[in-house]
Amino acid sequence: MKIAIYPGTFDPITNGHIDIIERALIIFDKVIVAISVDSPKKPLFTVDERMDMIKEAAKYNSKVEVDSFNGLLVKYARKVNATAIIRGLRAVSDFEYEFQMALMNRRLNEKIETVFLMPNEKYTYLNSSLIKEISSLGGDVTDFVPENVKIKLTNKQILHKDNT
Ligand code: ADP
């Protein structure tokens, strides 16, 4: 069974991420979407909230698993018997950082291959930060995130407003 991990912050998961997961499933038997707990980004949603949103959005597909991990990605990959790391490439701007990470991960464990996948063009300008910004300003994110994520985003804004 060919297993791939798709690591990231997923704060929150967007239709761009889902597009990448679906492409990965053409190549792999199982995709583990893995939230990096040590990410330097300051997330809006807790790890549990992010895991729940991904599970809900991907529940139609039994080949998708959701998990979180601490520490080195290649160590985690070995633990779950994954042979590949999936990353999404939206534009040239993603390339330099991703290239560096891929080569470093290969140096750390040469048996794990990084596979880059390109999303549908309509998702190339999409990222989680932009979604959070649009949503916080009252914009409509229906076309960019799954329905359950849209609801969570709206609830967060209401909570945030109540606390300020
Ligand atoms: P990270 O903090 O690791 O970049 P993200 O959640 O932002 O985590 O992204 C995880 C992966 O998904 C990265 O490889 C990123 O390039 C990719 N990705 C994010 N948004 C999109 C999108 N709209 N289309 C394709 N890939 C994407």
Backbone and ligand atoms as CSV (ligand in chain L), in Angstrom:
chain,resi,resn,atom,element,x,y,z
A,1,MET,N,N,0.837,-1.198,0.000
A,1,MET,CA,C,0.000,0.000,0.000
A,1,MET,C,C,0.881,1.260,0.000
A,2,LYS,N,N,0.633,2.109,-0.953
A,2,LYS,CA,C,1.447,3.335,-1.053
A,2,LYS,C,C,0.797,4.463,-0.237
A,3,ILE,N,N,1.574,4.917,0.771
A,3,ILE,CA,C,1.048,5.951,1.675
A,3,ILE,C,C,1.833,7.253,1.495
A,4,ALA,N,N,1.091,8.371,1.406
A,4,ALA,CA,C,1.746,9.689,1.329
A,4,ALA,C,C,1.254,10.547,2.477
A,5,ILE,N,N,2.136,11.443,2.934
A,5,ILE,CA,C,1.645,12.404,3.920
A,5,ILE,C,C,1.584,13.776,3.262
A,6,TYR,N,N,0.570,14.509,3.638
A,6,TYR,CA,C,0.408,15.876,3.137
A,6,TYR,C,C,0.491,16.789,4.359
A,7,PRO,N,N,1.700,17.318,4.637
A,7,PRO,CA,C,1.872,18.121,5.843
A,7,PRO,C,C,1.563,19.600,5.596
A,8,GLY,N,N,1.186,20.287,6.664
A,8,GLY,CA,C,0.950,21.723,6.529
A,8,GLY,C,C,0.320,22.290,7.773
A,9,THR,N,N,-0.043,23.555,7.685
A,9,THR,CA,C,-0.666,24.246,8.814
A,9,THR,C,C,-2.187,24.110,8.757
A,10,PHE,N,N,-2.730,24.164,7.561
A,10,PHE,CA,C,-4.175,23.992,7.324
A,10,PHE,C,C,-5.008,24.854,8.275
A,11,ASP,N,N,-4.750,26.155,8.253
A,11,ASP,CA,C,-5.416,27.073,9.200
A,11,ASP,C,C,-6.267,28.098,8.461
A,12,PRO,N,N,-7.396,27.723,7.890
A,12,PRO,CA,C,-8.012,26.394,7.836
A,12,PRO,C,C,-7.764,25.733,6.470
A,13,ILE,N,N,-8.271,24.499,6.346
A,13,ILE,CA,C,-8.202,23.801,5.059
A,13,ILE,C,C,-9.051,24.567,4.033
A,14,THR,N,N,-8.544,24.648,2.794
A,14,THR,CA,C,-9.268,25.364,1.726
A,14,THR,C,C,-9.552,24.395,0.576
A,15,ASN,N,N,-10.301,24.881,-0.402
A,15,ASN,CA,C,-10.561,24.045,-1.582
A,15,ASN,C,C,-9.274,23.762,-2.360
A,16,GLY,N,N,-8.281,24.627,-2.217
A,16,GLY,CA,C,-6.979,24.392,-2.864
A,16,GLY,C,C,-6.314,23.159,-2.263
A,17,HIS,N,N,-6.332,23.055,-0.924
A,17,HIS,CA,C,-5.777,21.867,-0.253
A,17,HIS,C,C,-6.533,20.612,-0.695
A,18,ILE,N,N,-7.860,20.724,-0.764
A,18,ILE,CA,C,-8.669,19.549,-1.119
A,18,ILE,C,C,-8.370,19.102,-2.550
A,19,ASP,N,N,-8.168,20.062,-3.421
A,19,ASP,CA,C,-7.804,19.750,-4.812
A,19,ASP,C,C,-6.497,18.931,-4.840
A,20,ILE,N,N,-5.532,19.337,-4.012
A,20,ILE,CA,C,-4.242,18.627,-3.955
A,20,ILE,C,C,-4.435,17.207,-3.390
A,21,ILE,N,N,-5.262,17.076,-2.348
A,21,ILE,CA,C,-5.522,15.756,-1.749
A,21,ILE,C,C,-6.116,14.828,-2.816
A,22,GLU,N,N,-7.058,15.348,-3.582
A,22,GLU,CA,C,-7.706,14.504,-4.597
A,22,GLU,C,C,-6.727,14.084,-5.689
A,23,ARG,N,N,-5.835,14.972,-6.051
A,23,ARG,CA,C,-4.817,14.601,-7.045
A,23,ARG,C,C,-3.865,13.553,-6.469
A,24,ALA,N,N,-3.508,13.723,-5.209
A,24,ALA,CA,C,-2.586,12.771,-4.569
A,24,ALA,C,C,-3.199,11.368,-4.535
A,25,LEU,N,N,-4.516,11.304,-4.371
A,25,LEU,CA,C,-5.195,9.996,-4.286
A,25,LEU,C,C,-5.215,9.253,-5.628
A,26,ILE,N,N,-4.893,9.950,-6.707
A,26,ILE,CA,C,-4.772,9.270,-8.008
A,26,ILE,C,C,-3.480,8.433,-8.001
A,27,ILE,N,N,-2.504,8.905,-7.252
A,27,ILE,CA,C,-1.188,8.232,-7.249
A,27,ILE,C,C,-1.023,7.295,-6.048
A,28,PHE,N,N,-1.597,7.697,-4.895
A,28,PHE,CA,C,-1.367,6.935,-3.662
A,28,PHE,C,C,-2.652,6.258,-3.162
A,29,ASP,N,N,-2.463,5.169,-2.399
A,29,ASP,CA,C,-3.611,4.429,-1.855
A,29,ASP,C,C,-4.196,5.127,-0.634
A,30,LYS,N,N,-3.328,5.840,0.089
A,30,LYS,CA,C,-3.804,6.530,1.292
A,30,LYS,C,C,-3.051,7.851,1.434
A,31,VAL,N,N,-3.778,8.898,1.795
A,31,VAL,CA,C,-3.130,10.190,2.052
A,31,VAL,C,C,-3.414,10.586,3.502
A,32,ILE,N,N,-2.335,10.810,4.245
A,32,ILE,CA,C,-2.494,11.269,5.629
A,32,ILE,C,C,-2.264,12.782,5.650
A,33,VAL,N,N,-3.316,13.515,5.927
A,33,VAL,CA,C,-3.186,14.968,6.041
A,33,VAL,C,C,-2.685,15.230,7.456
A,34,ALA,N,N,-1.488,15.794,7.574
A,34,ALA,CA,C,-0.832,15.895,8.888
A,34,ALA,C,C,-0.557,17.350,9.258
A,35,ILE,N,N,-1.166,17.765,10.340
A,35,ILE,CA,C,-0.982,19.146,10.797
A,35,ILE,C,C,0.316,19.253,11.586
A,36,SER,N,N,1.147,20.181,11.163
A,36,SER,CA,C,2.411,20.391,11.855
A,36,SER,C,C,2.163,21.267,13.087
A,37,VAL,N,N,2.330,20.662,14.261
A,37,VAL,CA,C,2.047,21.366,15.515
A,37,VAL,C,C,3.113,22.429,15.792
A,38,ASP,N,N,4.337,22.191,15.315
A,38,ASP,CA,C,5.450,23.109,15.580
A,38,ASP,C,C,5.540,24.278,14.600
A,39,SER,N,N,4.547,24.432,13.750
A,39,SER,CA,C,4.619,25.487,12.729
A,39,SER,C,C,4.851,26.853,13.374
A,40,PRO,N,N,5.753,27.661,12.797
A,40,PRO,CA,C,6.029,28.982,13.377
A,40,PRO,C,C,4.871,29.972,13.203
A,41,LYS,N,N,3.928,29.624,12.306
A,41,LYS,CA,C,2.793,30.526,12.088
A,41,LYS,C,C,1.886,30.524,13.326
A,42,LYS,N,N,1.281,31.677,13.619
A,42,LYS,CA,C,0.371,31.750,14.769
A,42,LYS,C,C,-1.041,31.462,14.271
A,43,PRO,N,N,-1.536,30.254,14.521
A,43,PRO,CA,C,-2.809,29.877,13.914
A,43,PRO,C,C,-4.043,30.491,14.572
A,44,LEU,N,N,-5.101,30.638,13.786
A,44,LEU,CA,C,-6.381,31.133,14.293
A,44,LEU,C,C,-7.125,29.996,14.989
A,45,PHE,N,N,-7.007,28.776,14.410
A,45,PHE,CA,C,-7.725,27.614,14.943
A,45,PHE,C,C,-6.767,26.699,15.701
A,46,THR,N,N,-7.272,26.024,16.737
A,46,THR,CA,C,-6.450,25.069,17.485
A,46,THR,C,C,-6.204,23.841,16.578
A,47,VAL,N,N,-5.252,23.019,16.987
A,47,VAL,CA,C,-4.948,21.811,16.206
A,47,VAL,C,C,-6.199,20.928,16.109
A,48,ASP,N,N,-6.912,20.775,17.235
A,48,ASP,CA,C,-8.126,19.938,17.227
A,48,ASP,C,C,-9.190,20.505,16.294
A,49,GLU,N,N,-9.362,21.807,16.328
A,49,GLU,CA,C,-10.352,22.428,15.437
A,49,GLU,C,C,-9.974,22.191,13.980
A,50,ARG,N,N,-8.682,22.342,13.686
A,50,ARG,CA,C,-8.227,22.153,12.294
A,50,ARG,C,C,-8.394,20.701,11.861
A,51,MET,N,N,-8.086,19.760,12.798
A,51,MET,CA,C,-8.249,18.337,12.468
A,51,MET,C,C,-9.717,18.020,12.191
A,52,ASP,N,N,-10.600,18.539,13.032
A,52,ASP,CA,C,-12.040,18.285,12.852
A,52,ASP,C,C,-12.536,18.836,11.519
A,53,MET,N,N,-12.070,20.021,11.163
A,53,MET,CA,C,-12.520,20.625,9.894
A,53,MET,C,C,-12.081,19.768,8.701
A,54,ILE,N,N,-10.852,19.238,8.771
A,54,ILE,CA,C,-10.351,18.410,7.662
A,54,ILE,C,C,-11.130,17.099,7.600
A,55,LYS,N,N,-11.354,16.498,8.791
A,55,LYS,CA,C,-12.091,15.220,8.835
A,55,LYS,C,C,-13.475,15.389,8.230
A,56,GLU,N,N,-14.139,16.451,8.617
A,56,GLU,CA,C,-15.495,16.712,8.129
A,56,GLU,C,C,-15.467,16.941,6.595
A,57,ALA,N,N,-14.503,17.721,6.145
A,57,ALA,CA,C,-14.446,18.061,4.712
A,57,ALA,C,C,-14.070,16.852,3.858
A,58,ALA,N,N,-13.359,15.883,4.451
A,58,ALA,CA,C,-12.865,14.753,3.647
A,58,ALA,C,C,-13.552,13.441,4.004
A,59,LYS,N,N,-14.653,13.533,4.736
A,59,LYS,CA,C,-15.248,12.290,5.275
A,59,LYS,C,C,-15.825,11.378,4.180
A,60,TYR,N,N,-16.084,11.937,3.002
A,60,TYR,CA,C,-16.615,11.124,1.902
A,60,TYR,C,C,-15.561,10.152,1.370
A,61,ASN,N,N,-14.308,10.379,1.726
A,61,ASN,CA,C,-13.256,9.536,1.166
A,61,ASN,C,C,-12.496,8.769,2.252
A,62,SER,N,N,-12.669,7.452,2.268
A,62,SER,CA,C,-12.058,6.647,3.333
A,62,SER,C,C,-10.545,6.516,3.164
A,63,LYS,N,N,-10.017,6.971,2.039
A,63,LYS,CA,C,-8.563,6.863,1.844
A,63,LYS,C,C,-7.816,8.060,2.428
A,64,VAL,N,N,-8.576,8.994,3.028
A,64,VAL,CA,C,-7.945,10.164,3.640
A,64,VAL,C,C,-7.948,10.001,5.157
A,65,GLU,N,N,-6.758,10.146,5.764
A,65,GLU,CA,C,-6.660,10.129,7.224
A,65,GLU,C,C,-6.182,11.483,7.699
A,66,VAL,N,N,-6.507,11.832,8.926
A,66,VAL,CA,C,-6.085,13.130,9.449
A,66,VAL,C,C,-5.319,12.901,10.749
A,67,ASP,N,N,-4.214,13.617,10.882
A,67,ASP,CA,C,-3.369,13.419,12.054
A,67,ASP,C,C,-2.627,14.732,12.349
A,68,SER,N,N,-1.862,14.744,13.435
A,68,SER,CA,C,-0.982,15.890,13.697
A,68,SER,C,C,0.362,15.321,14.122
A,69,PHE,N,N,1.410,16.127,13.979
A,69,PHE,CA,C,2.729,15.618,14.373
A,69,PHE,C,C,3.591,16.745,14.918
A,70,ASN,N,N,4.544,16.326,15.771
A,70,ASN,CA,C,5.551,17.232,16.329
A,70,ASN,C,C,6.888,16.875,15.734
A,71,GLY,N,N,7.768,17.811,15.664
A,71,GLY,CA,C,9.149,17.481,15.315
A,71,GLY,C,C,9.369,17.251,13.845
A,72,LEU,N,N,10.396,16.445,13.564
A,72,LEU,CA,C,10.844,16.283,12.182
A,72,LEU,C,C,9.844,15.533,11.308
A,73,LEU,N,N,9.558,16.125,10.158
A,73,LEU,CA,C,8.600,15.523,9.238
A,73,LEU,C,C,9.057,14.137,8.750
A,74,VAL,N,N,10.333,13.986,8.441
A,74,VAL,CA,C,10.795,12.690,7.927
A,74,VAL,C,C,10.688,11.575,8.980
A,75,LYS,N,N,10.828,11.959,10.238
A,75,LYS,CA,C,10.676,10.954,11.312
A,75,LYS,C,C,9.226,10.502,11.381
A,76,TYR,N,N,8.338,11.485,11.294
A,76,TYR,CA,C,6.907,11.175,11.322
A,76,TYR,C,C,6.540,10.309,10.107
A,77,ALA,N,N,7.093,10.644,8.956
A,77,ALA,CA,C,6.809,9.881,7.727
A,77,ALA,C,C,7.197,8.417,7.902
A,78,ARG,N,N,8.343,8.199,8.516
A,78,ARG,CA,C,8.813,6.824,8.728
A,78,ARG,C,C,7.882,6.086,9.690
A,79,LYS,N,N,7.457,6.797,10.717
A,79,LYS,CA,C,6.586,6.191,11.725
A,79,LYS,C,C,5.276,5.682,11.107
A,80,VAL,N,N,4.739,6.436,10.145
A,80,VAL,CA,C,3.446,6.032,9.567
A,80,VAL,C,C,3.619,5.253,8.250
A,81,ASN,N,N,4.867,4.847,7.971
A,81,ASN,CA,C,5.177,4.060,6.759
A,81,ASN,C,C,4.866,4.789,5.462
A,82,ALA,N,N,5.017,6.102,5.460
A,82,ALA,CA,C,4.790,6.857,4.220
A,82,ALA,C,C,6.066,6.854,3.382
A,83,THR,N,N,5.884,6.794,2.076
A,83,THR,CA,C,7.053,6.832,1.189
A,83,THR,C,C,7.165,8.187,0.498
A,84,ALA,N,N,6.150,9.018,0.657
A,84,ALA,CA,C,6.194,10.309,-0.036
A,84,ALA,C,C,5.585,11.429,0.792
A,85,ILE,N,N,6.094,12.625,0.522
A,85,ILE,CA,C,5.559,13.854,1.112
A,85,ILE,C,C,4.920,14.630,-0.041
A,86,ILE,N,N,3.667,15.007,0.136
A,86,ILE,CA,C,2.973,15.788,-0.896
A,86,ILE,C,C,3.057,17.265,-0.554
A,87,ARG,N,N,3.373,18.093,-1.529
A,87,ARG,CA,C,3.299,19.538,-1.338
A,87,ARG,C,C,2.624,20.140,-2.567
A,88,GLY,N,N,1.923,21.221,-2.352
A,88,GLY,CA,C,1.246,21.888,-3.463
A,88,GLY,C,C,2.086,23.046,-3.966
A,89,LEU,N,N,2.146,23.198,-5.276
A,89,LEU,CA,C,2.865,24.329,-5.864
A,89,LEU,C,C,1.881,25.210,-6.596
A,90,ARG,N,N,1.718,26.434,-6.103
A,90,ARG,CA,C,0.763,27.332,-6.738
A,90,ARG,C,C,1.414,28.208,-7.781
A,91,ALA,N,N,2.596,28.710,-7.457
A,91,ALA,CA,C,3.252,29.675,-8.346
A,91,ALA,C,C,4.747,29.581,-8.116
A,92,VAL,N,N,5.482,30.307,-8.939
A,92,VAL,CA,C,6.945,30.293,-8.817
A,92,VAL,C,C,7.347,30.738,-7.407
A,93,SER,N,N,6.547,31.621,-6.813
A,93,SER,CA,C,6.881,32.129,-5.476
A,93,SER,C,C,6.952,31.020,-4.431
A,94,ASP,N,N,6.226,29.930,-4.619
A,94,ASP,CA,C,6.301,28.799,-3.684
A,94,ASP,C,C,7.591,28.011,-3.868
A,95,PHE,N,N,8.158,28.105,-5.073
A,95,PHE,CA,C,9.187,27.147,-5.475
A,95,PHE,C,C,10.446,27.150,-4.605
A,96,GLU,N,N,11.002,28.332,-4.365
A,96,GLU,CA,C,12.307,28.375,-3.703
A,96,GLU,C,C,12.280,27.720,-2.316
A,97,TYR,N,N,11.293,28.076,-1.520
A,97,TYR,CA,C,11.164,27.510,-0.178
A,97,TYR,C,C,10.917,26.001,-0.250
A,98,GLU,N,N,10.021,25.612,-1.137
A,98,GLU,CA,C,9.666,24.187,-1.253
A,98,GLU,C,C,10.862,23.352,-1.734
A,99,PHE,N,N,11.626,23.919,-2.656
A,99,PHE,CA,C,12.798,23.242,-3.199
A,99,PHE,C,C,13.822,22.987,-2.091
A,100,GLN,N,N,14.038,24.033,-1.272
A,100,GLN,CA,C,14.967,23.927,-0.145
A,100,GLN,C,C,14.525,22.843,0.841
A,101,MET,N,N,13.232,22.871,1.191
A,101,MET,CA,C,12.680,21.899,2.140
A,101,MET,C,C,12.798,20.475,1.596
A,102,ALA,N,N,12.475,20.327,0.312
A,102,ALA,CA,C,12.496,18.989,-0.295
A,102,ALA,C,C,13.918,18.420,-0.272
A,103,LEU,N,N,14.887,19.268,-0.600
A,103,LEU,CA,C,16.276,18.767,-0.627
A,103,LEU,C,C,16.770,18.471,0.787
A,104,MET,N,N,16.366,19.299,1.744
A,104,MET,CA,C,16.769,19.048,3.131
A,104,MET,C,C,16.131,17.756,3.646
A,105,ASN,N,N,14.859,17.571,3.351
A,105,ASN,CA,C,14.197,16.335,3.794
A,105,ASN,C,C,14.825,15.106,3.136
A,106,ARG,N,N,15.241,15.246,1.889
A,106,ARG,CA,C,15.897,14.113,1.216
A,106,ARG,C,C,17.235,13.810,1.882
A,107,ARG,N,N,17.929,14.884,2.287
A,107,ARG,CA,C,19.209,14.723,2.966
A,107,ARG,C,C,19.012,13.985,4.311
A,108,LEU,N,N,17.896,14.296,4.957
A,108,LEU,CA,C,17.602,13.673,6.257
A,108,LEU,C,C,17.134,12.228,6.104
A,109,ASN,N,N,16.430,11.943,5.022
A,109,ASN,CA,C,16.006,10.565,4.744
A,109,ASN,C,C,15.789,10.409,3.238
A,110,GLU,N,N,16.751,9.766,2.599
A,110,GLU,CA,C,16.688,9.727,1.126
A,110,GLU,C,C,15.647,8.742,0.585
A,111,LYS,N,N,15.019,8.003,1.507
A,111,LYS,CA,C,14.018,7.036,1.039
A,111,LYS,C,C,12.632,7.675,0.903
A,112,ILE,N,N,12.507,8.904,1.386
A,112,ILE,CA,C,11.198,9.569,1.290
A,112,ILE,C,C,11.246,10.650,0.210
A,113,GLU,N,N,10.385,10.497,-0.763
A,113,GLU,CA,C,10.394,11.394,-1.910
A,113,GLU,C,C,9.356,12.507,-1.737
A,114,THR,N,N,9.715,13.736,-2.111
A,114,THR,CA,C,8.710,14.814,-2.098
A,114,THR,C,C,8.067,14.887,-3.476
A,115,VAL,N,N,6.747,14.913,-3.489
A,115,VAL,CA,C,6.006,14.977,-4.755
A,115,VAL,C,C,5.243,16.299,-4.791
A,116,PHE,N,N,5.494,17.095,-5.834
A,116,PHE,CA,C,4.800,18.376,-5.978
A,116,PHE,C,C,3.629,18.222,-6.923
A,117,LEU,N,N,2.495,18.762,-6.504
A,117,LEU,CA,C,1.310,18.698,-7.355
A,117,LEU,C,C,0.785,20.115,-7.579
A,118,MET,N,N,0.276,20.353,-8.771
A,118,MET,CA,C,-0.264,21.674,-9.097
A,118,MET,C,C,-1.785,21.635,-9.018
A,119,PRO,N,N,-2.377,22.615,-8.331
A,119,PRO,CA,C,-3.847,22.615,-8.246
A,119,PRO,C,C,-4.477,23.132,-9.537
A,120,ASN,N,N,-5.772,22.969,-9.632
A,120,ASN,CA,C,-6.533,23.607,-10.696
A,120,ASN,C,C,-6.196,25.111,-10.677
A,121,GLU,N,N,-6.094,25.724,-11.850
A,121,GLU,CA,C,-5.703,27.150,-11.935
A,121,GLU,C,C,-6.550,28.038,-11.026
A,122,LYS,N,N,-7.832,27.660,-10.883
A,122,LYS,CA,C,-8.705,28.560,-10.112
A,122,LYS,C,C,-8.323,28.628,-8.632
A,123,TYR,N,N,-7.436,27.750,-8.197
A,123,TYR,CA,C,-7.017,27.776,-6.791
A,123,TYR,C,C,-5.598,28.315,-6.606
A,124,THR,N,N,-4.974,28.750,-7.678
A,124,THR,CA,C,-3.558,29.114,-7.561
A,124,THR,C,C,-3.317,30.372,-6.725
A,125,TYR,N,N,-4.346,31.195,-6.577
A,125,TYR,CA,C,-4.154,32.426,-5.800
A,125,TYR,C,C,-4.720,32.287,-4.382
A,126,LEU,N,N,-5.100,31.072,-4.041
A,126,LEU,CA,C,-5.779,30.843,-2.766
A,126,LEU,C,C,-4.804,30.447,-1.662
A,127,ASN,N,N,-4.892,31.100,-0.525
A,127,ASN,CA,C,-4.159,30.603,0.639
A,127,ASN,C,C,-4.963,30.890,1.905
A,128,SER,N,N,-4.652,30.160,2.963
A,128,SER,CA,C,-5.461,30.234,4.189
A,128,SER,C,C,-5.473,31.645,4.784
A,129,SER,N,N,-4.343,32.351,4.721
A,129,SER,CA,C,-4.277,33.700,5.311
A,129,SER,C,C,-5.261,34.642,4.633
A,130,LEU,N,N,-5.296,34.550,3.295
A,130,LEU,CA,C,-6.198,35.413,2.526
A,130,LEU,C,C,-7.656,35.123,2.887
A,131,ILE,N,N,-7.952,33.845,3.039
A,131,ILE,CA,C,-9.325,33.444,3.397
A,131,ILE,C,C,-9.713,34.043,4.754
A,132,LYS,N,N,-8.792,33.965,5.722
A,132,LYS,CA,C,-9.079,34.500,7.059
A,132,LYS,C,C,-9.306,36.004,6.989
A,133,GLU,N,N,-8.506,36.668,6.138
A,133,GLU,CA,C,-8.629,38.119,6.012
A,133,GLU,C,C,-9.978,38.494,5.381
A,134,ILE,N,N,-10.313,37.813,4.280
A,134,ILE,CA,C,-11.576,38.113,3.593
A,134,ILE,C,C,-12.747,37.886,4.545
A,135,SER,N,N,-12.696,36.742,5.233
A,135,SER,CA,C,-13.794,36.395,6.132
A,135,SER,C,C,-13.916,37.410,7.278
A,136,SER,N,N,-12.776,37.845,7.818
A,136,SER,CA,C,-12.823,38.790,8.948
A,136,SER,C,C,-13.357,40.149,8.504
A,137,LEU,N,N,-13.236,40.434,7.203
A,137,LEU,CA,C,-13.745,41.720,6.695
A,137,LEU,C,C,-15.171,41.588,6.176
A,138,GLY,N,N,-15.748,40.409,6.413
A,138,GLY,CA,C,-17.148,40.218,6.029
A,138,GLY,C,C,-17.351,39.760,4.599
A,139,GLY,N,N,-16.268,39.350,3.920
A,139,GLY,CA,C,-16.381,38.889,2.531
A,139,GLY,C,C,-16.914,37.462,2.452
A,140,ASP,N,N,-17.399,37.110,1.269
A,140,ASP,CA,C,-17.993,35.784,1.067
A,140,ASP,C,C,-16.906,34.789,0.616
A,141,VAL,N,N,-16.712,33.725,1.405
A,141,VAL,CA,C,-15.658,32.756,1.080
A,141,VAL,C,C,-16.238,31.432,0.544
A,142,THR,N,N,-17.505,31.457,0.172
A,142,THR,CA,C,-18.203,30.241,-0.276
A,142,THR,C,C,-17.436,29.464,-1.348
A,143,ASP,N,N,-16.838,30.179,-2.305
A,143,ASP,CA,C,-16.169,29.484,-3.415
A,143,ASP,C,C,-14.789,28.941,-3.034
A,144,PHE,N,N,-14.301,29.284,-1.861
A,144,PHE,CA,C,-12.906,28.972,-1.542
A,144,PHE,C,C,-12.696,27.905,-0.475
A,145,VAL,N,N,-13.700,27.674,0.356
A,145,VAL,CA,C,-13.561,26.688,1.438
A,145,VAL,C,C,-14.795,25.783,1.503
A,146,PRO,N,N,-14.650,24.573,2.073
A,146,PRO,CA,C,-15.819,23.719,2.261
A,146,PRO,C,C,-16.830,24.409,3.192
A,147,GLU,N,N,-18.098,24.001,3.067
A,147,GLU,CA,C,-19.188,24.624,3.833
A,147,GLU,C,C,-18.909,24.615,5.349
A,148,ASN,N,N,-18.434,23.465,5.871
A,148,ASN,CA,C,-18.198,23.377,7.326
A,148,ASN,C,C,-17.136,24.382,7.785
A,149,VAL,N,N,-16.147,24.653,6.920
A,149,VAL,CA,C,-15.087,25.609,7.266
A,149,VAL,C,C,-15.644,27.035,7.246
A,150,LYS,N,N,-16.510,27.283,6.283
A,150,LYS,CA,C,-17.134,28.614,6.182
A,150,LYS,C,C,-17.895,28.928,7.483
A,151,ILE,N,N,-18.620,27.942,7.967
A,151,ILE,CA,C,-19.398,28.134,9.204
A,151,ILE,C,C,-18.465,28.406,10.394
A,152,LYS,N,N,-17.380,27.616,10.473
A,152,LYS,CA,C,-16.412,27.787,11.572
A,152,LYS,C,C,-15.771,29.175,11.532
A,153,LEU,N,N,-15.476,29.627,10.313
A,153,LEU,CA,C,-14.851,30.947,10.164
A,153,LEU,C,C,-15.802,32.035,10.655
A,154,THR,N,N,-17.057,31.912,10.277
A,154,THR,CA,C,-18.052,32.903,10.703
A,154,THR,C,C,-18.177,32.895,12.227
A,155,ASN,N,N,-18.239,31.699,12.823
A,155,ASN,CA,C,-18.347,31.600,14.284
A,155,ASN,C,C,-17.145,32.224,14.985
A,156,LYS,N,N,-15.959,32.003,14.436
A,156,LYS,CA,C,-14.741,32.580,15.032
A,156,LYS,C,C,-14.806,34.097,15.038
A,157,GLN,N,N,-15.288,34.662,13.911
A,157,GLN,CA,C,-15.353,36.131,13.827
A,157,GLN,C,C,-16.310,36.663,14.880
A,158,ILE,N,N,-17.453,35.954,15.053
A,158,ILE,CA,C,-18.451,36.411,16.035
A,158,ILE,C,C,-17.835,36.365,17.442
A,159,LEU,N,N,-17.164,35.227,17.751
A,159,LEU,CA,C,-16.510,35.070,19.056
A,159,LEU,C,C,-15.498,36.177,19.290
A,160,HIS,N,N,-14.711,36.430,18.227
A,160,HIS,CA,C,-13.647,37.429,18.306
A,160,HIS,C,C,-14.250,38.809,18.612
A,161,LYS,N,N,-15.340,39.123,17.875
A,161,LYS,CA,C,-15.987,40.430,18.071
A,161,LYS,C,C,-16.541,40.553,19.487
A,162,ASP,N,N,-17.106,39.433,20.002
A,162,ASP,CA,C,-17.670,39.447,21.359
A,162,ASP,C,C,-16.600,39.705,22.414
A,163,ASN,N,N,-15.373,39.277,22.103
A,163,ASN,CA,C,-14.298,39.417,23.084
A,163,ASN,C,C,-13.538,40.744,22.987
A,164,THR,N,N,-13.882,41.565,21.992
A,164,THR,CA,C,-13.133,42.814,21.836
A,164,THR,C,C,-13.971,44.034,22.231
L,1,ADP,P1,P,2.511,25.386,5.240
L,1,ADP,O1,O,2.469,26.268,6.432
L,1,ADP,O2,O,3.264,24.121,5.438
L,1,ADP,O3,O,2.815,26.062,3.935
L,1,ADP,P2,P,-0.220,25.343,4.359
L,1,ADP,O4,O,-1.404,24.822,5.063
L,1,ADP,O5,O,-0.192,26.798,4.072
L,1,ADP,O6,O,1.000,24.877,5.171
L,1,ADP,O7,O,-0.036,24.537,3.012
L,1,ADP,C1,C,0.210,23.162,2.998
L,1,ADP,C2,C,0.595,22.769,1.588
L,1,ADP,O8,O,-0.507,23.007,0.714
L,1,ADP,C3,C,1.762,23.541,1.000
L,1,ADP,O9,O,2.499,22.672,0.168
L,1,ADP,C4,C,1.111,24.619,0.183
L,1,ADP,O10,O,1.927,25.027,-0.883
L,1,ADP,C5,C,-0.101,23.863,-0.335
L,1,ADP,N1,N,-1.211,24.749,-0.665
L,1,ADP,C6,C,-1.771,25.703,0.106
L,1,ADP,N2,N,-2.776,26.331,-0.543
L,1,ADP,C7,C,-2.829,25.756,-1.779
L,1,ADP,C8,C,-3.629,25.979,-2.951
L,1,ADP,N3,N,-4.545,26.936,-2.996
L,1,ADP,N4,N,-3.399,25.192,-4.006
L,1,ADP,C9,C,-2.437,24.259,-3.968
L,1,ADP,N5,N,-1.641,24.007,-2.933
L,1,ADP,C10,C,-1.827,24.744,-1.838
